[in-house]
Amino acid sequence: MRITRLFAATVAVFGATSIAAMAEIDRPECIAPANPGGGFDLTCRVAQAGLADQLAEPMQVTFMPGGIGAVAINLFNTTRTDDGDAIVAFSSGSLLNIATGKYGQWTENDVRWLASAGTDYGAVVVRADSPFQTLDDVMETVKADPAGTVFGAGGSVGSQDWMKAAILLKAVGADPRKMRYVAFDGGGESIAALLGGSIQVYTGDVAEQASHIGAGTMRVLAVLSPERLGAPYDAFPTAREQGYDVVWPIVRGYYMGKNVSDADYDAWVAAFNAAYATESFAKNQAEKGLLPYNLAGPDFAAEMKAGVENMRVIARESGLIQ
């Protein structure tokens, strides 16, 4: 499947394109459909910094929490369908939400998939003073009592972050339906809950840990990548190397309203393609903890539509949809 190439984080770098096309983007805005501090915030910051040299005006980041992206996709299918200045951050969790019907009537055909920000991987995170010292500690506990540990993350039951916890439980034969799981509206709230003691284990994304490394407040027990990532995450073991064959890749990117003109859409595509060819964009990706996956325009749209269908398959196998 095409989505396999995406989840393997294959790099597709396009040649630089003239930035003259960007004259049409008067008030560039990136919508982060959650509260500050999580993965959507991070995704918008990648665009804000990465496109700084391609845009005539600084990009504004606007937070729009609600339904892990549901409020945003509804807005861009009702009142802002043709807004050529705005892009909306999404992740593979958004693709799962579409696949499972959590966005109501809106499907993968109701937005214009624009460009990627990079790829990320799931992570199992606890507080620095947690009694869970290793992933084995967590797995042994949930194997004995699936309801004995409180998990939490930025998404409801059936969301991407719930799926990360669910496949961990399934790896030791535990029933995910018995798991105690607390849903939050984004990674920022989830991290605050973990640090505040409301949850014991956070199944978030490794890139979200970039700003917390060195702070000594949290500990990453496992990264859900096929192999260890590069610095600054090379000290974090994978679940696989600890004996649990659990991998969860995450694509991060942007979409626009479905009625955005070809001229506006193409202007943004040109900006991203030009940015992808620069060292500064690669540096920005790395600083945000993302691996390079650089693709914009129709090819990216095709990848995302294939991704939604792939998520439908996963959801059916997990019993989330019929």
C-alpha positions as CSV (number, residue, x, y, z in Angstrom):
1,M,0.0,0.0,0.0
2,R,1.1,3.6,-0.6
3,I,0.6,4.3,3.1
4,T,3.5,1.9,3.9
5,R,5.9,4.4,2.2
6,L,4.5,7.2,4.3
7,F,4.8,5.4,7.6
8,A,8.3,4.4,6.7
9,A,9.0,8.1,6.6
10,T,10.5,8.0,3.1
11,V,11.8,11.4,2.1
12,A,10.4,13.0,-1.0
13,V,12.2,16.4,-1.5
14,F,11.0,18.7,-4.3
15,G,13.1,21.3,-5.9
16,A,12.9,24.9,-4.8
17,T,10.1,27.0,-6.3
18,S,9.8,30.7,-6.7
19,I,8.4,32.4,-3.7
20,A,6.8,35.0,-5.8
21,A,3.6,33.0,-5.7
22,M,3.3,33.7,-2.0
23,A,2.2,37.3,-2.7
24,E,-1.4,36.0,-2.7
25,I,-1.1,34.8,1.0
26,D,-1.9,38.1,2.8
27,R,-2.5,36.9,6.4
28,P,-1.0,33.4,6.8
29,E,-2.5,31.5,9.7
30,C,-2.0,28.0,11.1
31,I,-4.9,26.6,13.1
32,A,-3.8,24.2,15.9
33,P,-7.1,22.3,16.7
34,A,-6.3,21.9,20.4
35,N,-4.9,23.8,23.4
36,P,-1.3,25.0,23.4
37,G,1.5,22.5,24.2
38,G,0.7,19.4,22.2
39,G,1.3,17.9,18.8
40,F,-0.9,20.3,16.9
41,D,0.8,23.2,18.4
42,L,4.2,21.7,17.5
43,T,2.9,21.1,13.9
44,C,2.0,24.8,13.5
45,R,5.3,25.9,14.9
46,V,7.1,23.8,12.2
47,A,5.2,25.8,9.5
48,Q,5.6,29.1,11.3
49,A,9.4,28.8,11.5
50,G,9.9,26.7,8.4
51,L,8.0,29.0,6.1
52,A,9.3,32.3,7.5
53,D,11.5,32.9,4.5
54,Q,8.7,32.0,2.1
55,L,6.0,34.3,3.4
56,A,5.6,38.0,3.1
57,E,4.1,38.3,6.6
58,P,4.7,36.3,9.8
59,M,2.4,33.4,10.3
60,Q,-0.1,33.6,13.1
61,V,-0.9,30.4,15.2
62,T,-4.5,30.2,16.4
63,F,-5.7,27.6,18.9
64,M,-9.1,26.0,18.2
65,P,-9.7,23.1,20.7
66,G,-12.7,20.9,20.5
67,G,-13.2,17.3,19.6
68,I,-9.5,16.7,18.8
69,G,-10.0,18.5,15.5
70,A,-13.7,18.2,15.1
71,V,-14.4,21.9,15.7
72,A,-11.8,22.9,13.2
73,I,-12.9,20.6,10.4
74,N,-16.5,21.7,10.9
75,L,-15.5,25.3,10.6
76,F,-13.5,24.8,7.4
77,N,-16.5,22.9,5.9
78,T,-19.0,25.6,6.8
79,T,-17.8,29.2,7.1
80,R,-14.2,29.1,6.0
81,T,-14.3,26.7,3.2
82,D,-12.5,29.0,0.8
83,D,-10.1,30.7,3.1
84,G,-6.8,30.8,1.1
85,D,-4.8,32.3,4.0
86,A,-5.3,29.5,6.5
87,I,-3.9,26.0,7.0
88,V,-5.0,23.5,9.6
89,A,-2.7,21.1,11.5
90,F,-3.5,17.5,11.6
91,S,-1.9,14.1,12.4
92,S,-2.5,10.5,11.6
93,G,-4.9,10.6,14.6
94,S,-7.0,12.9,12.6
95,L,-7.1,10.3,9.8
96,L,-8.2,7.8,12.3
97,N,-11.0,10.1,13.5
98,I,-12.2,10.5,10.0
99,A,-12.1,6.7,9.4
100,T,-14.1,6.0,12.6
101,G,-16.7,8.8,11.9
102,K,-15.7,11.0,14.8
103,Y,-15.9,14.0,12.6
104,G,-19.5,13.3,11.7
105,Q,-20.4,13.7,8.1
106,W,-16.9,15.0,7.1
107,T,-14.7,12.6,5.3
108,E,-11.2,12.6,3.7
109,N,-12.8,14.2,0.6
110,D,-14.0,17.3,2.5
111,V,-10.6,19.1,2.8
112,R,-7.7,19.9,0.5
113,W,-4.7,17.9,1.9
114,L,-1.8,20.3,1.6
115,A,1.6,19.3,2.9
116,S,3.6,17.4,5.5
117,A,5.5,18.7,8.4
118,G,7.3,15.4,9.1
119,T,6.8,12.2,10.9
120,D,6.7,11.3,14.6
121,Y,6.3,8.2,16.7
122,G,4.2,7.3,19.7
123,A,5.8,7.2,23.2
124,V,5.0,5.8,26.6
125,V,5.7,8.5,29.2
126,V,5.5,8.6,33.0
127,R,6.4,11.2,35.6
128,A,10.1,11.2,36.7
129,D,9.1,10.0,40.2
130,S,6.8,7.2,38.9
131,P,7.2,3.8,40.4
132,F,7.2,2.5,36.8
133,Q,10.9,2.4,36.0
134,T,10.6,0.4,32.7
135,L,8.0,-0.6,30.2
136,D,8.1,-4.1,31.7
137,D,6.8,-2.6,34.9
138,V,3.8,-1.1,33.1
139,M,3.1,-4.2,31.1
140,E,3.3,-6.6,34.1
141,T,0.9,-4.4,36.0
142,V,-1.7,-4.2,33.2
143,K,-1.3,-7.9,32.4
144,A,-2.3,-8.7,36.0
145,D,-5.0,-6.0,36.2
146,P,-5.9,-4.0,33.0
147,A,-7.9,-1.5,35.1
148,G,-5.2,-1.0,37.8
149,T,-3.3,1.7,35.9
150,V,-4.7,5.0,34.7
151,F,-3.7,5.8,31.2
152,G,-4.5,9.2,29.6
153,A,-3.8,11.1,26.4
154,G,-5.2,13.6,23.9
155,G,-8.1,11.8,22.5
156,S,-11.2,9.8,23.4
157,V,-11.7,6.0,23.3
158,G,-10.9,4.9,19.7
159,S,-8.6,7.8,19.1
160,Q,-5.0,7.5,18.0
161,D,-3.6,7.9,21.5
162,W,-6.1,5.4,22.9
163,M,-5.0,3.0,20.1
164,K,-1.4,3.2,21.3
165,A,-2.4,2.2,24.8
166,A,-4.8,-0.5,23.4
167,I,-2.1,-2.2,21.3
168,L,0.2,-2.2,24.3
169,L,-2.4,-4.1,26.3
170,K,-3.1,-6.5,23.5
171,A,0.7,-7.2,23.3
172,V,0.4,-8.9,26.7
173,G,-3.0,-10.4,26.2
174,A,-4.9,-7.9,28.2
175,D,-8.4,-6.6,27.2
176,P,-8.2,-2.9,26.1
177,R,-11.9,-2.5,26.9
178,K,-11.1,-2.9,30.6
179,M,-8.4,-0.2,30.6
180,R,-8.8,2.9,32.7
181,Y,-8.3,5.7,30.2
182,V,-8.8,9.5,30.7
183,A,-9.3,11.6,27.6
184,F,-8.0,15.1,27.2
185,D,-8.2,17.7,24.4
186,G,-4.7,17.6,23.2
187,G,-1.2,16.7,24.4
188,G,-0.7,19.9,26.4
189,E,-3.6,19.0,28.8
190,S,-2.4,15.4,28.9
191,I,1.1,16.3,30.0
192,A,-0.3,18.7,32.6
193,A,-2.5,15.8,33.9
194,L,0.5,13.5,34.1
195,L,2.6,16.0,36.0
196,G,-0.3,16.7,38.3
197,G,-0.8,13.1,39.1
198,S,-4.3,12.6,37.5
199,I,-3.0,9.9,35.2
200,Q,-0.1,7.5,35.6
201,V,0.9,6.7,32.0
202,Y,0.7,9.1,29.0
203,T,0.7,7.5,25.5
204,G,1.6,10.6,23.5
205,D,4.2,11.4,20.8
206,V,7.9,11.5,21.2
207,A,8.3,14.9,19.5
208,E,6.2,16.4,22.3
209,Q,9.0,15.5,24.7
210,A,11.6,17.8,23.0
211,S,11.0,20.8,25.3
212,H,10.9,18.5,28.4
213,I,14.2,16.7,27.8
214,G,16.6,17.9,30.5
215,A,13.9,19.3,32.7
216,G,13.8,16.1,34.7
217,T,10.0,16.1,35.1
218,M,9.1,13.1,32.9
219,R,10.6,9.8,31.8
220,V,10.1,8.1,28.4
221,L,9.8,4.4,28.9
222,A,9.5,3.5,25.3
223,V,9.3,4.9,21.8
224,L,6.9,3.1,19.4
225,S,9.4,3.2,16.4
226,P,10.9,0.3,14.6
227,E,14.4,1.2,15.8
228,R,15.9,3.9,18.0
229,L,15.7,7.4,16.8
230,G,18.6,9.8,16.5
231,A,19.6,12.5,19.0
232,P,18.2,13.8,21.2
233,Y,16.0,10.7,21.5
234,D,18.6,8.1,21.1
235,A,18.6,7.4,24.9
236,F,15.0,6.2,24.7
237,P,14.5,2.5,24.1
238,T,11.9,1.2,21.7
239,A,9.1,-1.1,22.8
240,R,10.3,-3.6,20.2
241,E,13.8,-3.9,21.7
242,Q,12.2,-4.5,25.1
243,G,10.3,-7.4,23.7
244,Y,7.0,-5.9,22.7
245,D,6.3,-5.7,19.0
246,V,4.4,-2.4,19.1
247,V,5.0,0.3,16.5
248,W,2.9,3.4,15.9
249,P,4.1,6.0,13.4
250,I,2.5,9.4,13.1
251,V,2.4,11.7,10.1
252,R,2.0,15.5,10.8
253,G,0.8,17.9,8.2
254,Y,-1.7,20.5,7.1
255,Y,-5.0,20.8,5.2
256,M,-7.1,23.6,3.8
257,G,-10.8,24.2,3.2
258,K,-12.2,22.1,0.4
259,N,-13.3,25.2,-1.7
260,V,-9.9,26.9,-1.6
261,S,-9.0,28.1,-5.1
262,D,-6.3,26.3,-7.1
263,A,-4.2,29.5,-7.1
264,D,-4.2,29.8,-3.3
265,Y,-3.6,26.0,-2.9
266,D,-0.7,26.1,-5.4
267,A,0.8,29.1,-3.7
268,W,1.0,27.2,-0.4
269,V,2.4,24.1,-2.2
270,A,5.1,26.2,-3.8
271,A,6.0,27.7,-0.4
272,F,6.3,24.2,1.2
273,N,8.3,22.8,-1.7
274,A,10.7,25.8,-1.5
275,A,11.1,25.4,2.2
276,Y,11.7,21.6,2.0
277,A,14.8,22.3,-0.1
278,T,16.4,24.4,2.6
279,E,18.7,23.4,5.4
280,S,16.8,25.6,7.8
281,F,13.6,23.6,7.3
282,A,15.5,20.4,8.0
283,K,17.0,21.9,11.1
284,N,13.6,23.1,12.3
285,Q,12.1,19.6,11.8
286,A,14.9,18.1,13.8
287,E,14.6,20.6,16.6
288,K,10.9,19.7,16.9
289,G,11.8,16.0,17.1
290,L,10.4,15.1,13.6
291,L,11.8,12.9,11.0
292,P,11.9,14.2,7.4
293,Y,8.8,13.3,5.3
294,N,8.5,16.2,2.8
295,L,5.6,16.0,0.4
296,A,3.1,18.6,-0.8
297,G,0.3,18.9,-3.3
298,P,-1.7,16.2,-5.1
299,D,0.8,13.4,-4.2
300,F,0.4,14.2,-0.6
301,A,-3.4,14.3,-0.9
302,A,-3.3,10.8,-2.4
303,E,-1.1,9.6,0.5
304,M,-3.5,11.0,3.1
305,K,-6.6,9.5,1.4
306,A,-4.9,6.2,1.3
307,G,-4.0,6.7,5.0
308,V,-7.6,7.1,6.0
309,E,-8.5,3.9,4.3
310,N,-5.6,2.2,6.1
311,M,-7.0,3.5,9.4
312,R,-10.4,2.1,8.5
313,V,-8.8,-1.3,8.2
314,I,-7.1,-0.9,11.6
315,A,-10.4,0.3,13.2
316,R,-12.3,-2.7,11.9
317,E,-9.6,-5.1,13.2
318,S,-9.9,-3.3,16.6
319,G,-13.7,-3.5,16.7
320,L,-14.2,0.2,16.6
321,I,-16.3,0.1,13.4
322,Q,-18.2,-2.6,11.6
